[in-house]
């Protein structure tokens, strides 16, 4: 008995996809809107990062001498 090679199912040319049914201008609008949303998201993240850095800088600036000594990794008792 010989095994027959399996035949691949042929794609039906009459199959209509959603992309084929949609208006090309509508697709273009959707892609532009997607790009716009990506840009807005990147801007929002950059602004958020800037605010975090600014808060960190102001917090560091307003620390008391005691807080700075406590955060220091050096052993200040050796310098007495």
mmCIF file of the N, C-alpha and C atoms, coordinates in Angstrom:
data_MODEL
# 
_entry.id   MODEL 
# 
loop_
_atom_site.group_PDB 
_atom_site.id 
_atom_site.type_symbol 
_atom_site.label_atom_id 
_atom_site.label_alt_id 
_atom_site.label_comp_id 
_atom_site.label_asym_id 
_atom_site.label_entity_id 
_atom_site.label_seq_id 
_atom_site.pdbx_PDB_ins_code 
_atom_site.Cartn_x 
_atom_site.Cartn_y 
_atom_site.Cartn_z 
_atom_site.occupancy 
_atom_site.B_iso_or_equiv 
_atom_site.pdbx_formal_charge 
_atom_site.auth_seq_id 
_atom_site.auth_comp_id 
_atom_site.auth_asym_id 
_atom_site.auth_atom_id 
_atom_site.pdbx_PDB_model_num 
ATOM 1   N N  . UNK A 1 1  ? 0.823   -1.178 0.000  1.00 0.00 ? 1  UNK A N  1 
ATOM 2   C CA . UNK A 1 1  ? 0.000   0.000  0.000  1.00 0.00 ? 1  UNK A CA 1 
ATOM 3   C C  . UNK A 1 1  ? 0.868   1.244  0.000  1.00 0.00 ? 1  UNK A C  1 
ATOM 4   N N  . UNK A 1 2  ? 0.587   2.093  -0.922 1.00 0.00 ? 2  UNK A N  1 
ATOM 5   C CA . UNK A 1 2  ? 1.303   3.363  -0.989 1.00 0.00 ? 2  UNK A CA 1 
ATOM 6   C C  . UNK A 1 2  ? 0.487   4.433  -0.278 1.00 0.00 ? 2  UNK A C  1 
ATOM 7   N N  . UNK A 1 3  ? 1.220   5.252  0.424  1.00 0.00 ? 3  UNK A N  1 
ATOM 8   C CA . UNK A 1 3  ? 0.541   6.364  1.082  1.00 0.00 ? 3  UNK A CA 1 
ATOM 9   C C  . UNK A 1 3  ? 0.451   7.518  0.101  1.00 0.00 ? 3  UNK A C  1 
ATOM 10  N N  . UNK A 1 4  ? -0.682  8.082  0.030  1.00 0.00 ? 4  UNK A N  1 
ATOM 11  C CA . UNK A 1 4  ? -0.853  9.234  -0.841 1.00 0.00 ? 4  UNK A CA 1 
ATOM 12  C C  . UNK A 1 4  ? -0.502  10.495 -0.053 1.00 0.00 ? 4  UNK A C  1 
ATOM 13  N N  . UNK A 1 5  ? 0.210   11.404 -0.699 1.00 0.00 ? 5  UNK A N  1 
ATOM 14  C CA . UNK A 1 5  ? 0.544   12.651 0.007  1.00 0.00 ? 5  UNK A CA 1 
ATOM 15  C C  . UNK A 1 5  ? -0.732  13.439 0.298  1.00 0.00 ? 5  UNK A C  1 
ATOM 16  N N  . UNK A 1 6  ? -0.731  14.040 1.467  1.00 0.00 ? 6  UNK A N  1 
ATOM 17  C CA . UNK A 1 6  ? -1.905  14.824 1.851  1.00 0.00 ? 6  UNK A CA 1 
ATOM 18  C C  . UNK A 1 6  ? -1.969  16.075 0.992  1.00 0.00 ? 6  UNK A C  1 
ATOM 19  N N  . UNK A 1 7  ? -3.134  16.348 0.540  1.00 0.00 ? 7  UNK A N  1 
ATOM 20  C CA . UNK A 1 7  ? -3.311  17.539 -0.271 1.00 0.00 ? 7  UNK A CA 1 
ATOM 21  C C  . UNK A 1 7  ? -3.618  18.714 0.653  1.00 0.00 ? 7  UNK A C  1 
ATOM 22  N N  . UNK A 1 8  ? -2.961  19.818 0.356  1.00 0.00 ? 8  UNK A N  1 
ATOM 23  C CA . UNK A 1 8  ? -3.215  21.022 1.125  1.00 0.00 ? 8  UNK A CA 1 
ATOM 24  C C  . UNK A 1 8  ? -4.531  21.617 0.648  1.00 0.00 ? 8  UNK A C  1 
ATOM 25  N N  . UNK A 1 9  ? -5.329  22.064 1.582  1.00 0.00 ? 9  UNK A N  1 
ATOM 26  C CA . UNK A 1 9  ? -6.577  22.691 1.150  1.00 0.00 ? 9  UNK A CA 1 
ATOM 27  C C  . UNK A 1 9  ? -6.274  23.987 0.401  1.00 0.00 ? 9  UNK A C  1 
ATOM 28  N N  . UNK A 1 10 ? -6.894  24.131 -0.730 1.00 0.00 ? 10 UNK A N  1 
ATOM 29  C CA . UNK A 1 10 ? -6.661  25.323 -1.537 1.00 0.00 ? 10 UNK A CA 1 
ATOM 30  C C  . UNK A 1 10 ? -7.492  26.466 -0.977 1.00 0.00 ? 10 UNK A C  1 
ATOM 31  N N  . UNK A 1 11 ? -6.911  27.644 -1.040 1.00 0.00 ? 11 UNK A N  1 
ATOM 32  C CA . UNK A 1 11 ? -7.635  28.818 -0.580 1.00 0.00 ? 11 UNK A CA 1 
ATOM 33  C C  . UNK A 1 11 ? -8.713  29.151 -1.592 1.00 0.00 ? 11 UNK A C  1 
ATOM 34  N N  . UNK A 1 12 ? -9.840  29.416 -1.084 1.00 0.00 ? 12 UNK A N  1 
ATOM 35  C CA . UNK A 1 12 ? -10.960 29.778 -1.946 1.00 0.00 ? 12 UNK A CA 1 
ATOM 36  C C  . UNK A 1 12 ? -10.819 31.252 -2.304 1.00 0.00 ? 12 UNK A C  1 
ATOM 37  N N  . UNK A 1 13 ? -10.757 31.552 -3.556 1.00 0.00 ? 13 UNK A N  1 
ATOM 38  C CA . UNK A 1 13 ? -10.571 32.923 -4.022 1.00 0.00 ? 13 UNK A CA 1 
ATOM 39  C C  . UNK A 1 13 ? -11.803 33.782 -3.769 1.00 0.00 ? 13 UNK A C  1 
ATOM 40  N N  . UNK A 1 14 ? -12.915 33.159 -3.528 1.00 0.00 ? 14 UNK A N  1 
ATOM 41  C CA . UNK A 1 14 ? -14.140 33.925 -3.332 1.00 0.00 ? 14 UNK A CA 1 
ATOM 42  C C  . UNK A 1 14 ? -14.341 34.358 -1.874 1.00 0.00 ? 14 UNK A C  1 
ATOM 43  N N  . UNK A 1 15 ? -13.402 34.011 -0.992 1.00 0.00 ? 15 UNK A N  1 
ATOM 44  C CA . UNK A 1 15 ? -13.521 34.394 0.406  1.00 0.00 ? 15 UNK A CA 1 
ATOM 45  C C  . UNK A 1 15 ? -13.279 35.896 0.520  1.00 0.00 ? 15 UNK A C  1 
ATOM 46  N N  . UNK A 1 16 ? -14.200 36.559 1.153  1.00 0.00 ? 16 UNK A N  1 
ATOM 47  C CA . UNK A 1 16 ? -14.100 38.006 1.326  1.00 0.00 ? 16 UNK A CA 1 
ATOM 48  C C  . UNK A 1 16 ? -13.710 38.281 2.773  1.00 0.00 ? 16 UNK A C  1 
ATOM 49  N N  . UNK A 1 17 ? -12.645 39.039 2.943  1.00 0.00 ? 17 UNK A N  1 
ATOM 50  C CA . UNK A 1 17 ? -12.194 39.366 4.287  1.00 0.00 ? 17 UNK A CA 1 
ATOM 51  C C  . UNK A 1 17 ? -12.782 40.699 4.717  1.00 0.00 ? 17 UNK A C  1 
ATOM 52  N N  . UNK A 1 18 ? -12.675 40.960 5.984  1.00 0.00 ? 18 UNK A N  1 
ATOM 53  C CA . UNK A 1 18 ? -13.176 42.216 6.523  1.00 0.00 ? 18 UNK A CA 1 
ATOM 54  C C  . UNK A 1 18 ? -12.435 43.396 5.909  1.00 0.00 ? 18 UNK A C  1 
ATOM 55  N N  . UNK A 1 19 ? -11.155 43.220 5.700  1.00 0.00 ? 19 UNK A N  1 
ATOM 56  C CA . UNK A 1 19 ? -10.354 44.286 5.102  1.00 0.00 ? 19 UNK A CA 1 
ATOM 57  C C  . UNK A 1 19 ? -10.858 44.623 3.698  1.00 0.00 ? 19 UNK A C  1 
ATOM 58  N N  . UNK A 1 20 ? -11.258 43.609 2.954  1.00 0.00 ? 20 UNK A N  1 
ATOM 59  C CA . UNK A 1 20 ? -11.777 43.838 1.606  1.00 0.00 ? 20 UNK A CA 1 
ATOM 60  C C  . UNK A 1 20 ? -13.107 44.587 1.642  1.00 0.00 ? 20 UNK A C  1 
ATOM 61  N N  . UNK A 1 21 ? -13.885 44.339 2.663  1.00 0.00 ? 21 UNK A N  1 
ATOM 62  C CA . UNK A 1 21 ? -15.202 44.954 2.753  1.00 0.00 ? 21 UNK A CA 1 
ATOM 63  C C  . UNK A 1 21 ? -15.148 46.407 3.224  1.00 0.00 ? 21 UNK A C  1 
ATOM 64  N N  . UNK A 1 22 ? -14.085 46.786 3.918  1.00 0.00 ? 22 UNK A N  1 
ATOM 65  C CA . UNK A 1 22 ? -13.997 48.131 4.485  1.00 0.00 ? 22 UNK A CA 1 
ATOM 66  C C  . UNK A 1 22 ? -13.506 49.133 3.455  1.00 0.00 ? 22 UNK A C  1 
ATOM 67  N N  . UNK A 1 23 ? -13.926 50.359 3.655  1.00 0.00 ? 23 UNK A N  1 
ATOM 68  C CA . UNK A 1 23 ? -13.512 51.459 2.799  1.00 0.00 ? 23 UNK A CA 1 
ATOM 69  C C  . UNK A 1 23 ? -12.034 51.781 3.075  1.00 0.00 ? 23 UNK A C  1 
ATOM 70  N N  . UNK A 1 24 ? -11.211 51.930 2.046  1.00 0.00 ? 24 UNK A N  1 
ATOM 71  C CA . UNK A 1 24 ? -9.786  52.239 2.260  1.00 0.00 ? 24 UNK A CA 1 
ATOM 72  C C  . UNK A 1 24 ? -9.569  53.544 3.031  1.00 0.00 ? 24 UNK A C  1 
ATOM 73  N N  . UNK A 1 25 ? -10.429 54.517 2.812  1.00 0.00 ? 25 UNK A N  1 
ATOM 74  C CA . UNK A 1 25 ? -10.291 55.775 3.550  1.00 0.00 ? 25 UNK A CA 1 
ATOM 75  C C  . UNK A 1 25 ? -10.542 55.572 5.039  1.00 0.00 ? 25 UNK A C  1 
ATOM 76  N N  . UNK A 1 26 ? -11.482 54.702 5.355  1.00 0.00 ? 26 UNK A N  1 
ATOM 77  C CA . UNK A 1 26 ? -11.770 54.402 6.751  1.00 0.00 ? 26 UNK A CA 1 
ATOM 78  C C  . UNK A 1 26 ? -10.572 53.717 7.408  1.00 0.00 ? 26 UNK A C  1 
ATOM 79  N N  . UNK A 1 27 ? -9.945  52.800 6.693  1.00 0.00 ? 27 UNK A N  1 
ATOM 80  C CA . UNK A 1 27 ? -8.744  52.135 7.219  1.00 0.00 ? 27 UNK A CA 1 
ATOM 81  C C  . UNK A 1 27 ? -7.636  53.151 7.466  1.00 0.00 ? 27 UNK A C  1 
ATOM 82  N N  . UNK A 1 28 ? -7.498  54.074 6.536  1.00 0.00 ? 28 UNK A N  1 
ATOM 83  C CA . UNK A 1 28 ? -6.474  55.116 6.670  1.00 0.00 ? 28 UNK A CA 1 
ATOM 84  C C  . UNK A 1 28 ? -6.753  55.962 7.909  1.00 0.00 ? 28 UNK A C  1 
ATOM 85  N N  . UNK A 1 29 ? -8.007  56.309 8.132  1.00 0.00 ? 29 UNK A N  1 
ATOM 86  C CA . UNK A 1 29 ? -8.378  57.094 9.306  1.00 0.00 ? 29 UNK A CA 1 
ATOM 87  C C  . UNK A 1 29 ? -8.068  56.331 10.592 1.00 0.00 ? 29 UNK A C  1 
ATOM 88  N N  . UNK A 1 30 ? -8.360  55.050 10.596 1.00 0.00 ? 30 UNK A N  1 
ATOM 89  C CA . UNK A 1 30 ? -8.087  54.239 11.786 1.00 0.00 ? 30 UNK A CA 1 
ATOM 90  C C  . UNK A 1 30 ? -6.591  54.168 12.085 1.00 0.00 ? 30 UNK A C  1 
ATOM 91  N N  . UNK A 1 31 ? -5.792  54.007 11.048 1.00 0.00 ? 31 UNK A N  1 
ATOM 92  C CA . UNK A 1 31 ? -4.340  53.937 11.244 1.00 0.00 ? 31 UNK A CA 1 
ATOM 93  C C  . UNK A 1 31 ? -3.796  55.274 11.735 1.00 0.00 ? 31 UNK A C  1 
ATOM 94  N N  . UNK A 1 32 ? -4.318  56.382 11.193 1.00 0.00 ? 32 UNK A N  1 
ATOM 95  C CA . UNK A 1 32 ? -3.887  57.701 11.648 1.00 0.00 ? 32 UNK A CA 1 
ATOM 96  C C  . UNK A 1 32 ? -4.274  57.920 13.109 1.00 0.00 ? 32 UNK A C  1 
ATOM 97  N N  . UNK A 1 33 ? -5.466  57.481 13.460 1.00 0.00 ? 33 UNK A N  1 
ATOM 98  C CA . UNK A 1 33 ? -5.920  57.610 14.837 1.00 0.00 ? 33 UNK A CA 1 
ATOM 99  C C  . UNK A 1 33 ? -5.047  56.764 15.770 1.00 0.00 ? 33 UNK A C  1 
ATOM 100 N N  . UNK A 1 34 ? -4.655  55.595 15.321 1.00 0.00 ? 34 UNK A N  1 
ATOM 101 C CA . UNK A 1 34 ? -3.786  54.726 16.116 1.00 0.00 ? 34 UNK A CA 1 
ATOM 102 C C  . UNK A 1 34 ? -2.436  55.407 16.354 1.00 0.00 ? 34 UNK A C  1 
ATOM 103 N N  . UNK A 1 35 ? -1.880  56.004 15.312 1.00 0.00 ? 35 UNK A N  1 
ATOM 104 C CA . UNK A 1 35 ? -0.604  56.711 15.453 1.00 0.00 ? 35 UNK A CA 1 
ATOM 105 C C  . UNK A 1 35 ? -0.747  57.897 16.411 1.00 0.00 ? 35 UNK A C  1 
ATOM 106 N N  . UNK A 1 36 ? -1.856  58.619 16.288 1.00 0.00 ? 36 UNK A N  1 
ATOM 107 C CA . UNK A 1 36 ? -2.103  59.763 17.162 1.00 0.00 ? 36 UNK A CA 1 
ATOM 108 C C  . UNK A 1 36 ? -2.177  59.317 18.620 1.00 0.00 ? 36 UNK A C  1 
ATOM 109 N N  . UNK A 1 37 ? -2.852  58.211 18.871 1.00 0.00 ? 37 UNK A N  1 
ATOM 110 C CA . UNK A 1 37 ? -2.960  57.698 20.237 1.00 0.00 ? 37 UNK A CA 1 
ATOM 111 C C  . UNK A 1 37 ? -1.601  57.258 20.780 1.00 0.00 ? 37 UNK A C  1 
ATOM 112 N N  . UNK A 1 38 ? -0.775  56.668 19.924 1.00 0.00 ? 38 UNK A N  1 
ATOM 113 C CA . UNK A 1 38 ? 0.573   56.268 20.352 1.00 0.00 ? 38 UNK A CA 1 
ATOM 114 C C  . UNK A 1 38 ? 1.389   57.489 20.750 1.00 0.00 ? 38 UNK A C  1 
ATOM 115 N N  . UNK A 1 39 ? 1.296   58.551 19.942 1.00 0.00 ? 39 UNK A N  1 
ATOM 116 C CA . UNK A 1 39 ? 2.043   59.778 20.226 1.00 0.00 ? 39 UNK A CA 1 
ATOM 117 C C  . UNK A 1 39 ? 1.564   60.394 21.537 1.00 0.00 ? 39 UNK A C  1 
ATOM 118 N N  . UNK A 1 40 ? 0.246   60.438 21.732 1.00 0.00 ? 40 UNK A N  1 
ATOM 119 C CA . UNK A 1 40 ? -0.299  60.986 22.973 1.00 0.00 ? 40 UNK A CA 1 
ATOM 120 C C  . UNK A 1 40 ? 0.152   60.173 24.179 1.00 0.00 ? 40 UNK A C  1 
ATOM 121 N N  . UNK A 1 41 ? 0.184   58.861 24.050 1.00 0.00 ? 41 UNK A N  1 
ATOM 122 C CA . UNK A 1 41 ? 0.624   57.994 25.148 1.00 0.00 ? 41 UNK A CA 1 
ATOM 123 C C  . UNK A 1 41 ? 2.102   58.236 25.469 1.00 0.00 ? 41 UNK A C  1 
ATOM 124 N N  . UNK A 1 42 ? 2.932   58.381 24.442 1.00 0.00 ? 42 UNK A N  1 
ATOM 125 C CA . UNK A 1 42 ? 4.354   58.648 24.661 1.00 0.00 ? 42 UNK A CA 1 
ATOM 126 C C  . UNK A 1 42 ? 4.544   59.996 25.344 1.00 0.00 ? 42 UNK A C  1 
ATOM 127 N N  . UNK A 1 43 ? 3.779   60.998 24.919 1.00 0.00 ? 43 UNK A N  1 
ATOM 128 C CA . UNK A 1 43 ? 3.869   62.319 25.543 1.00 0.00 ? 43 UNK A CA 1 
ATOM 129 C C  . UNK A 1 43 ? 3.436   62.267 27.003 1.00 0.00 ? 43 UNK A C  1 
ATOM 130 N N  . UNK A 1 44 ? 2.372   61.524 27.280 1.00 0.00 ? 44 UNK A N  1 
ATOM 131 C CA . UNK A 1 44 ? 1.887   61.402 28.647 1.00 0.00 ? 44 UNK A CA 1 
ATOM 132 C C  . UNK A 1 44 ? 2.934   60.724 29.531 1.00 0.00 ? 44 UNK A C  1 
ATOM 133 N N  . UNK A 1 45 ? 3.569   59.671 29.007 1.00 0.00 ? 45 UNK A N  1 
ATOM 134 C CA . UNK A 1 45 ? 4.598   58.967 29.778 1.00 0.00 ? 45 UNK A CA 1 
ATOM 135 C C  . UNK A 1 45 ? 5.804   59.864 30.026 1.00 0.00 ? 45 UNK A C  1 
ATOM 136 N N  . UNK A 1 46 ? 6.202   60.643 29.015 1.00 0.00 ? 46 UNK A N  1 
ATOM 137 C CA . UNK A 1 46 ? 7.342   61.540 29.174 1.00 0.00 ? 46 UNK A CA 1 
ATOM 138 C C  . UNK A 1 46 ? 7.033   62.609 30.217 1.00 0.00 ? 46 UNK A C  1 
ATOM 139 N N  . UNK A 1 47 ? 5.827   63.147 30.188 1.00 0.00 ? 47 UNK A N  1 
ATOM 140 C CA . UNK A 1 47 ? 5.437   64.164 31.160 1.00 0.00 ? 47 UNK A CA 1 
ATOM 141 C C  . UNK A 1 47 ? 5.394   63.579 32.568 1.00 0.00 ? 47 UNK A C  1 
ATOM 142 N N  . UNK A 1 48 ? 4.888   62.371 32.693 1.00 0.00 ? 48 UNK A N  1 
ATOM 143 C CA . UNK A 1 48 ? 4.824   61.696 33.986 1.00 0.00 ? 48 UNK A CA 1 
ATOM 144 C C  . UNK A 1 48 ? 6.235   61.455 34.536 1.00 0.00 ? 48 UNK A C  1 
ATOM 145 N N  . UNK A 1 49 ? 7.135   61.024 33.675 1.00 0.00 ? 49 UNK A N  1 
ATOM 146 C CA . UNK A 1 49 ? 8.524   60.784 34.088 1.00 0.00 ? 49 UNK A CA 1 
ATOM 147 C C  . UNK A 1 49 ? 9.186   62.085 34.537 1.00 0.00 ? 49 UNK A C  1 
ATOM 148 N N  . UNK A 1 50 ? 8.921   63.168 33.806 1.00 0.00 ? 50 UNK A N  1 
ATOM 149 C CA . UNK A 1 50 ? 9.481   64.468 34.167 1.00 0.00 ? 50 UNK A CA 1 
ATOM 150 C C  . UNK A 1 50 ? 8.979   64.898 35.542 1.00 0.00 ? 50 UNK A C  1 
ATOM 151 N N  . UNK A 1 51 ? 7.682   64.713 35.807 1.00 0.00 ? 51 UNK A N  1 
ATOM 152 C CA . UNK A 1 51 ? 7.121   65.085 37.109 1.00 0.00 ? 51 UNK A CA 1 
ATOM 153 C C  . UNK A 1 51 ? 7.755   64.268 38.230 1.00 0.00 ? 51 UNK A C  1 
ATOM 154 N N  . UNK A 1 52 ? 7.959   62.971 37.998 1.00 0.00 ? 52 UNK A N  1 
ATOM 155 C CA . UNK A 1 52 ? 8.575   62.118 39.018 1.00 0.00 ? 52 UNK A CA 1 
ATOM 156 C C  . UNK A 1 52 ? 9.997   62.578 39.324 1.00 0.00 ? 52 UNK A C  1 
ATOM 157 N N  . UNK A 1 53 ? 10.751  62.886 38.249 1.00 0.00 ? 53 UNK A N  1 
ATOM 158 C CA . UNK A 1 53 ? 12.128  63.350 38.466 1.00 0.00 ? 53 UNK A CA 1 
ATOM 159 C C  . UNK A 1 53 ? 12.148  64.673 39.219 1.00 0.00 ? 53 UNK A C  1 
ATOM 160 N N  . UNK A 1 54 ? 11.225  65.571 38.877 1.00 0.00 ? 54 UNK A N  1 
ATOM 161 C CA . UNK A 1 54 ? 11.157  66.873 39.541 1.00 0.00 ? 54 UNK A CA 1 
ATOM 162 C C  . UNK A 1 54 ? 10.786  66.710 41.012 1.00 0.00 ? 54 UNK A C  1 
ATOM 163 N N  . UNK A 1 55 ? 9.833   65.841 41.314 1.00 0.00 ? 55 UNK A N  1 
ATOM 164 C CA . UNK A 1 55 ? 9.460   65.578 42.705 1.00 0.00 ? 55 UNK A CA 1 
ATOM 165 C C  . UNK A 1 55 ? 10.634  65.002 43.484 1.00 0.00 ? 55 UNK A C  1 
ATOM 166 N N  . UNK A 1 56 ? 11.354  64.074 42.868 1.00 0.00 ? 56 UNK A N  1 
ATOM 167 C CA . UNK A 1 56 ? 12.516  63.466 43.518 1.00 0.00 ? 56 UNK A CA 1 
ATOM 168 C C  . UNK A 1 56 ? 13.582  64.525 43.807 1.00 0.00 ? 56 UNK A C  1 
ATOM 169 N N  . UNK A 1 57 ? 13.791  65.422 42.839 1.00 0.00 ? 57 UNK A N  1 
ATOM 170 C CA . UNK A 1 57 ? 14.798  66.470 42.998 1.00 0.00 ? 57 UNK A CA 1 
ATOM 171 C C  . UNK A 1 57 ? 14.404  67.418 44.131 1.00 0.00 ? 57 UNK A C  1 
ATOM 172 N N  . UNK A 1 58 ? 13.132  67.817 44.168 1.00 0.00 ? 58 UNK A N  1 
ATOM 173 C CA . UNK A 1 58 ? 12.679  68.720 45.225 1.00 0.00 ? 58 UNK A CA 1 
ATOM 174 C C  . UNK A 1 58 ? 12.728  68.048 46.592 1.00 0.00 ? 58 UNK A C  1 
ATOM 175 N N  . UNK A 1 59 ? 12.377  66.778 46.641 1.00 0.00 ? 59 UNK A N  1 
ATOM 176 C CA . UNK A 1 59 ? 12.429  66.046 47.906 1.00 0.00 ? 59 UNK A CA 1 
ATOM 177 C C  . UNK A 1 59 ? 13.871  65.961 48.400 1.00 0.00 ? 59 UNK A C  1 
ATOM 178 N N  . UNK A 1 60 ? 14.791  65.680 47.488 1.00 0.00 ? 60 UNK A N  1 
ATOM 179 C CA . UNK A 1 60 ? 16.212  65.595 47.841 1.00 0.00 ? 60 UNK A CA 1 
ATOM 180 C C  . UNK A 1 60 ? 16.721  66.961 48.311 1.00 0.00 ? 60 UNK A C  1 
ATOM 181 N N  . UNK A 1 61 ? 16.253  68.002 47.682 1.00 0.00 ? 61 UNK A N  1 
ATOM 182 C CA . UNK A 1 61 ? 16.687  69.365 48.003 1.00 0.00 ? 61 UNK A CA 1 
ATOM 183 C C  . UNK A 1 61 ? 16.224  69.771 49.400 1.00 0.00 ? 61 UNK A C  1 
ATOM 184 N N  . UNK A 1 62 ? 15.060  69.314 49.815 1.00 0.00 ? 62 UNK A N  1 
ATOM 185 C CA . UNK A 1 62 ? 14.476  69.739 51.087 1.00 0.00 ? 62 UNK A CA 1 
ATOM 186 C C  . UNK A 1 62 ? 14.802  68.813 52.256 1.00 0.00 ? 62 UNK A C  1 
ATOM 187 N N  . UNK A 1 63 ? 15.699  67.881 52.070 1.00 0.00 ? 63 UNK A N  1 
ATOM 188 C CA . UNK A 1 63 ? 16.039  66.958 53.152 1.00 0.00 ? 63 UNK A CA 1 
ATOM 189 C C  . UNK A 1 63 ? 16.841  67.679 54.228 1.00 0.00 ? 63 UNK A C  1 
ATOM 190 N N  . UNK A 1 64 ? 16.606  67.253 55.459 1.00 0.00 ? 64 UNK A N  1 
ATOM 191 C CA . UNK A 1 64 ? 17.352  67.824 56.573 1.00 0.00 ? 64 UNK A CA 1 
ATOM 192 C C  . UNK A 1 64 ? 18.740  67.181 56.628 1.00 0.00 ? 64 UNK A C  1 
ATOM 193 N N  . UNK A 1 65 ? 19.592  67.801 57.414 1.00 0.00 ? 65 UNK A N  1 
ATOM 194 C CA . UNK A 1 65 ? 20.949  67.287 57.557 1.00 0.00 ? 65 UNK A CA 1 
ATOM 195 C C  . UNK A 1 65 ? 20.929  65.884 58.154 1.00 0.00 ? 65 UNK A C  1 
ATOM 196 N N  . UNK A 1 66 ? 20.023  65.655 59.094 1.00 0.00 ? 66 UNK A N  1 
ATOM 197 C CA . UNK A 1 66 ? 19.910  64.341 59.730 1.00 0.00 ? 66 UNK A CA 1 
ATOM 198 C C  . UNK A 1 66 ? 19.532  63.270 58.702 1.00 0.00 ? 66 UNK A C  1 
ATOM 199 N N  . UNK A 1 67 ? 18.588  63.584 57.831 1.00 0.00 ? 67 UNK A N  1 
ATOM 200 C CA . UNK A 1 67 ? 18.179  62.632 56.799 1.00 0.00 ? 67 UNK A CA 1 
ATOM 201 C C  . UNK A 1 67 ? 19.333  62.321 55.851 1.00 0.00 ? 67 UNK A C  1 
ATOM 202 N N  . UNK A 1 68 ? 20.094  63.347 55.502 1.00 0.00 ? 68 UNK A N  1 
ATOM 203 C CA . UNK A 1 68 ? 21.236  63.132 54.613 1.00 0.00 ? 68 UNK A CA 1 
ATOM 204 C C  . UNK A 1 68 ? 22.292  62.249 55.278 1.00 0.00 ? 68 UNK A C  1 
ATOM 205 N N  . UNK A 1 69 ? 22.538  62.481 56.566 1.00 0.00 ? 69 UNK A N  1 
ATOM 206 C CA . UNK A 1 69 ? 23.504  61.649 57.290 1.00 0.00 ? 69 UNK A CA 1 
ATOM 207 C C  . UNK A 1 69 ? 23.021  60.207 57.387 1.00 0.00 ? 69 UNK A C  1 
ATOM 208 N N  . UNK A 1 70 ? 21.735  60.020 57.646 1.00 0.00 ? 70 UNK A N  1 
ATOM 209 C CA . UNK A 1 70 ? 21.189  58.667 57.780 1.00 0.00 ? 70 UNK A CA 1 
ATOM 210 C C  . UNK A 1 70 ? 21.248  57.908 56.455 1.00 0.00 ? 70 UNK A C  1 
ATOM 211 N N  . UNK A 1 71 ? 21.077  58.601 55.353 1.00 0.00 ? 71 UNK A N  1 
ATOM 212 C CA . UNK A 1 71 ? 21.104  57.945 54.045 1.00 0.00 ? 71 UNK A CA 1 
ATOM 213 C C  . UNK A 1 71 ? 22.522  57.702 53.537 1.00 0.00 ? 71 UNK A C  1 
ATOM 214 N N  . UNK A 1 72 ? 23.469  58.382 54.130 1.00 0.00 ? 72 UNK A N  1 
ATOM 215 C CA . UNK A 1 72 ? 24.850  58.246 53.697 1.00 0.00 ? 72 UNK A CA 1 
ATOM 216 C C  . UNK A 1 72 ? 25.357  56.851 54.042 1.00 0.00 ? 72 UNK A C  1 
ATOM 217 N N  . UNK A 1 73 ? 26.120  56.276 53.143 1.00 0.00 ? 73 UNK A N  1 
ATOM 218 C CA . UNK A 1 73 ? 26.642  54.939 53.360 1.00 0.00 ? 73 UNK A CA 1 
ATOM 219 C C  . UNK A 1 73 ? 27.897  54.921 54.209 1.00 0.00 ? 73 UNK A C  1 
ATOM 220 N N  . UNK A 1 74 ? 28.445  56.078 54.490 1.00 0.00 ? 74 UNK A N  1 
ATOM 221 C CA . UNK A 1 74 ? 29.690  56.140 55.254 1.00 0.00 ? 74 UNK A CA 1 
ATOM 222 C C  . UNK A 1 74 ? 29.409  55.983 56.746 1.00 0.00 ? 74 UNK A C  1 
ATOM 223 N N  . UNK A 1 75 ? 30.368  55.439 57.446 1.00 0.00 ? 75 UNK A N  1 
ATOM 224 C CA . UNK A 1 75 ? 30.271  55.304 58.893 1.00 0.00 ? 75 UNK A CA 1 
ATOM 225 C C  . UNK A 1 75 ? 30.915  56.543 59.501 1.00 0.00 ? 75 UNK A C  1 
ATOM 226 N N  . UNK A 1 76 ? 30.085  57.477 59.949 1.00 0.00 ? 76 UNK A N  1 
ATOM 227 C CA . UNK A 1 76 ? 30.590  58.761 60.431 1.00 0.00 ? 76 UNK A CA 1 
ATOM 228 C C  . UNK A 1 76 ? 31.235  58.643 61.809 1.00 0.00 ? 76 UNK A C  1 
ATOM 229 N N  . UNK A 1 77 ? 31.030  57.553 62.509 1.00 0.00 ? 77 UNK A N  1 
ATOM 230 C CA . UNK A 1 77 ? 31.657  57.393 63.822 1.00 0.00 ? 77 UNK A CA 1 
ATOM 231 C C  . UNK A 1 77 ? 33.169  57.247 63.687 1.00 0.00 ? 77 UNK A C  1 
ATOM 232 N N  . UNK A 1 78 ? 33.630  56.797 62.522 1.00 0.00 ? 78 UNK A N  1 
ATOM 233 C CA . UNK A 1 78 ? 35.066  56.649 62.296 1.00 0.00 ? 78 UNK A CA 1 
ATOM 234 C C  . UNK A 1 78 ? 35.753  58.005 62.175 1.00 0.00 ? 78 UNK A C  1 
ATOM 235 N N  . UNK A 1 79 ? 35.008  59.047 61.913 1.00 0.00 ? 79 UNK A N  1 
ATOM 236 C CA . UNK A 1 79 ? 35.603  60.362 61.691 1.00 0.00 ? 79 UNK A CA 1 
ATOM 237 C C  . UNK A 1 79 ? 35.599  61.233 62.943 1.00 0.00 ? 79 UNK A C  1 
ATOM 238 N N  . UNK A 1 80 ? 35.117  60.711 64.077 1.00 0.00 ? 80 UNK A N  1 
ATOM 239 C CA . UNK A 1 80 ? 35.106  61.492 65.324 1.00 0.00 ? 80 UNK A CA 1 
ATOM 240 C C  . UNK A 1 80 ? 36.480  61.579 65.912 1.00 0.00 ? 80 UNK A C  1 
# 
